[in-house]
């Protein structure tokens, strides 16, 4: 089978198509034939060594796929090594999906959809009527967070984006306004995956008892140290969130994912799908993702 592998750390240029033997499923596992594999920012951190150690090389990235089981069921699955034509998945990490659901939309609901759900429900503990600011509002998590914030009862949903085209998209999917800092009125919740200088500016625009949830460092510029005395003066908090340990918590996946699928089925939210790339073009997919040239969910198709 064809897979995408890297044997050294670096940028997108280290991603290489290779021929590998199909993986063999063990007890409690299924062999899936991949229809589409999701691309996430976390994959770029694996590639540059942020998430892996050298003794794990060579490595096939990819944490989510839509595929077929040996008996023909169409499923959404959490996996390791998903950038491949075939992949092994634990039976407990496989979820049936409708035939009519677009693969990219389904993939948007797994890592990115669960991230957006937990950012609002678990980390920020959003209350009805509150004002939410979503950074990177045209991205995979951001487009879902904008829609879910509205669905969960936010009073105002504000978007922070990097281009006029992305601003138009954010407004189309339900943002009330596209903003920059400082805000005229403090926000109750700010969701940030960028880090660096943007996080520091956002912190100053929190309302009293506001929560800034940090869940990434797309700027790769490092974080400004947070001074507890400053938080006391702001009467606000900074909350960290990482999906990986959350996935291991009881009830953290099945219930939220079922709710997300129901919201899509009923037309309450619409996952935004971006680029669809041939599996062999994984390098270009990473280049476009890192270059902020994509919107919504990016997928690879064998």
C-alpha positions in Angstrom: 0.0 0.0 0.0 1.0 3.7 -0.4 1.6 5.7 2.8 3.1 9.1 3.6 6.1 8.8 5.9 9.0 10.9 7.3 12.3 9.6 8.5 13.7 13.0 9.8 12.1 16.0 11.4 11.5 19.1 9.4 8.9 21.0 7.4 6.5 19.6 4.8 9.5 18.7 2.6 10.2 15.6 4.8 6.9 14.0 3.9 7.5 11.2 1.3 5.2 8.7 -0.4 6.5 5.2 0.3 5.3 1.6 -0.3 4.6 -0.3 2.9 3.0 -3.6 3.8 -0.6 -3.3 5.0 -0.8 -3.2 8.8 -2.1 -6.4 10.5 -5.0 -5.9 13.0 -4.6 -7.4 16.4 -7.3 -8.5 18.9 -10.0 -5.8 19.2 -8.9 -4.1 16.0 -10.2 -3.6 12.5 -8.4 -3.1 9.2 -9.9 -0.1 7.4 -9.6 0.8 3.7 -9.2 4.6 3.8 -11.6 6.8 1.9 -10.1 10.1 3.3 -7.6 11.0 6.0 -7.9 14.3 7.9 -5.1 16.8 8.1 -4.6 18.7 11.4 -2.2 21.2 12.7 -1.1 18.6 15.2 0.3 16.6 12.2 2.7 19.5 11.4 3.9 19.4 15.0 4.6 15.7 14.6 6.5 16.3 11.4 8.7 19.0 12.9 9.5 17.0 16.1 7.3 19.0 18.5 5.3 15.9 19.5 7.6 13.0 18.7 11.1 11.8 19.7 13.8 10.6 17.2 13.4 7.0 18.4 9.9 6.9 16.9 11.1 7.5 13.3 10.3 6.6 10.6 6.7 7.7 11.2 3.4 7.8 9.3 1.3 10.7 10.6 -2.5 11.0 10.7 -5.0 10.7 13.5 -8.4 10.3 11.8 -9.9 8.6 8.8 -13.2 7.8 7.1 -13.0 4.3 5.7 -14.6 0.9 5.2 -14.5 -2.1 7.5 -14.0 -5.6 6.0 -17.8 -6.1 6.1 -18.4 -2.9 4.2 -19.5 -0.5 7.0 -18.6 3.1 6.4 -17.0 4.5 9.6 -15.2 7.5 11.1 -12.2 6.4 13.2 -9.5 7.7 15.5 -6.3 6.1 14.4 -2.5 6.3 14.4 -0.7 6.4 11.0 -3.8 7.5 9.0 -1.9 8.9 6.0 -2.2 5.6 4.2 -4.4 3.5 1.9 -5.1 1.1 4.8 -5.0 1.6 8.6 -5.7 -0.3 11.8 -8.2 1.1 14.2 -9.4 -0.1 17.6 -13.0 -1.2 17.5 -13.7 1.2 20.4 -12.5 4.1 18.3 -14.7 3.4 15.3 -18.1 5.2 14.7 -20.6 4.4 12.0 -21.6 7.3 9.7 -24.3 7.7 7.1 -23.4 7.0 3.5 -24.6 10.4 2.4 -22.3 12.3 4.8 -19.4 13.8 2.9 -16.1 12.4 4.2 -14.5 15.8 4.7 -17.5 16.9 6.8 -17.4 13.8 8.8 -13.7 14.2 9.5 -14.2 17.8 10.5 -16.3 16.5 13.4 -13.7 14.3 15.0 -10.6 16.0 16.2 -11.6 19.5 15.2 -15.3 19.1 16.1 -14.5 17.6 19.5 -12.0 20.3 20.1 -14.5 23.0 19.4 -17.2 21.3 21.5 -14.9 20.9 24.5 -13.4 24.4 24.2 -16.9 25.8 24.7 -18.5 23.3 27.0 -15.6 21.9 29.1 -12.9 24.5 29.1 -14.7 27.9 28.8 -18.0 26.6 30.3 -19.9 29.0 28.1 -23.0 30.5 29.6 -26.0 31.7 27.6 -25.8 35.3 26.5 -22.0 35.6 26.8 -19.8 37.2 24.1 -17.3 34.8 22.4 -14.3 35.7 20.3 -12.9 32.9 18.0 -9.4 33.3 16.7 -8.6 31.7 13.4 -12.3 31.7 12.8 -12.0 30.4 9.2 -10.0 27.4 10.2 -11.1 23.8 10.9 -11.8 24.3 14.6 -12.7 28.0 14.2 -15.5 27.5 11.7 -17.1 24.9 14.0 -16.5 27.0 17.1 -18.3 30.0 15.6 -21.3 27.8 14.7 -21.4 25.9 18.0 -21.1 29.1 20.1 -24.2 30.3 18.5 -25.9 26.9 18.9 -24.9 26.8 22.6 -26.5 30.2 23.3 -23.8 32.8 23.0 -25.1 36.4 22.8 -22.5 37.6 20.4 -19.9 35.7 18.3 -17.0 37.7 17.1 -14.3 36.4 14.6 -10.6 37.2 14.4 -9.1 36.3 11.0 -6.1 37.0 8.8 -7.6 38.0 5.4 -10.7 39.7 3.8 -11.7 36.3 2.2 -11.6 34.6 5.6 -13.6 37.5 7.1 -16.4 37.0 4.6 -16.5 33.3 5.4 -16.7 33.9 9.1 -19.7 36.2 8.6 -21.3 33.7 6.3 -21.2 31.0 8.9 -22.7 33.1 11.6 -20.2 35.5 13.2 -21.8 38.8 14.2 -18.7 40.8 13.4 -15.0 40.5 12.5 -12.8 42.3 15.1 -9.3 43.2 16.0 -7.8 44.2 19.4 -8.4 46.1 21.5 -12.1 45.4 21.7 -14.5 48.2 22.5 -16.2 46.0 25.1 -14.5 43.1 26.9 -15.4 39.5 25.8 -16.5 36.8 28.2 -14.7 34.0 26.3 -11.8 34.1 23.8 -10.6 30.9 22.0 -7.0 31.1 20.9 -4.9 28.7 18.9 -2.3 31.2 17.7 -0.4 32.1 20.8 2.4 34.7 20.7 1.6 38.4 20.5 -2.1 37.8 19.6 -2.7 36.0 22.9 -1.2 38.9 24.9 -3.4 41.4 23.1 -6.5 39.2 23.6 -5.9 38.9 27.3 -6.2 42.7 27.7 -9.7 42.5 26.1 -11.3 40.1 28.5 -14.3 41.2 30.5 -14.5 40.7 34.2 -14.5 37.0 35.0 -13.7 36.4 31.4 -11.9 33.2 30.2 -9.2 33.0 27.6 -8.8 29.4 26.4 -5.4 28.6 24.8 -5.2 25.4 22.8 -2.4 25.9 20.3 0.6 27.8 19.1 0.2 28.2 15.4 2.4 31.3 15.4 5.3 29.1 16.6 6.6 32.2 18.3 6.4 31.1 21.9 4.0 32.2 24.7 4.2 35.4 26.7 4.5 34.4 30.4 1.2 35.1 32.2 1.6 37.1 35.3 -0.9 36.0 38.0 -0.9 39.6 39.3 -2.1 40.8 35.9 -4.9 38.2 36.0 -5.9 39.4 39.4 -6.1 43.0 38.1 -8.2 41.9 35.1 -10.3 39.6 37.3 -10.0 37.0 34.5 -8.4 33.6 33.8 -6.4 31.8 31.3 -7.4 28.1 30.7 -5.3 25.6 28.9 -6.8 22.9 26.7 -5.4 19.9 24.9 -7.6 17.4 23.2 -5.4 14.3 23.6 -5.9 13.7 27.4 -9.5 14.8 27.0 -10.2 11.9 24.6 -9.3 9.5 27.4 -11.9 10.9 29.8 -15.1 8.9 30.3 -17.9 10.2 28.1 -15.6 12.7 26.4 -16.0 11.3 22.8 -19.2 9.3 22.3 -21.7 11.8 23.6 -20.2 15.0 22.1 -19.6 13.3 18.8 -23.2 12.0 18.7 -24.4 15.5 19.3 -22.2 17.0 16.6 -23.4 14.4 14.1 -27.0 15.1 15.1 -26.5 18.9 14.6 -25.1 18.3 11.1 -27.9 15.9 10.2 -30.5 18.4 11.2 -28.7 21.3 9.4 -28.0 23.2 12.6 -24.3 23.4 11.8 -22.4 22.8 8.5 -18.7 21.8 8.7 -16.7 23.9 6.3 -14.5 21.8 4.0 -11.3 23.2 2.5 -8.7 21.6 0.3 -8.9 18.0 -0.8 -5.5 16.6 -1.9 -4.3 13.3 -3.3 -2.6 11.3 -0.6 0.7 11.7 -2.5 0.4 15.5 -2.2 0.5 15.5 1.6 3.5 17.8 1.4 1.5 20.4 -0.5 -1.4 20.1 2.0 1.0 20.8 4.9 2.5 23.7 3.0 -0.9 25.3 2.4 -2.0 24.7 6.0 1.1 26.3 7.4 0.8 29.1 4.9 -2.7 30.0 6.0 -4.0 29.2 2.5 -6.7 26.8 3.6 -10.1 27.2 5.2 -12.1 24.6 7.1 -11.2 20.9 7.0 -8.3 19.7 4.8 -8.2 16.0 3.8 -6.1 13.6 1.9 -7.7 11.1 -0.5 -5.9 7.8 -1.5 
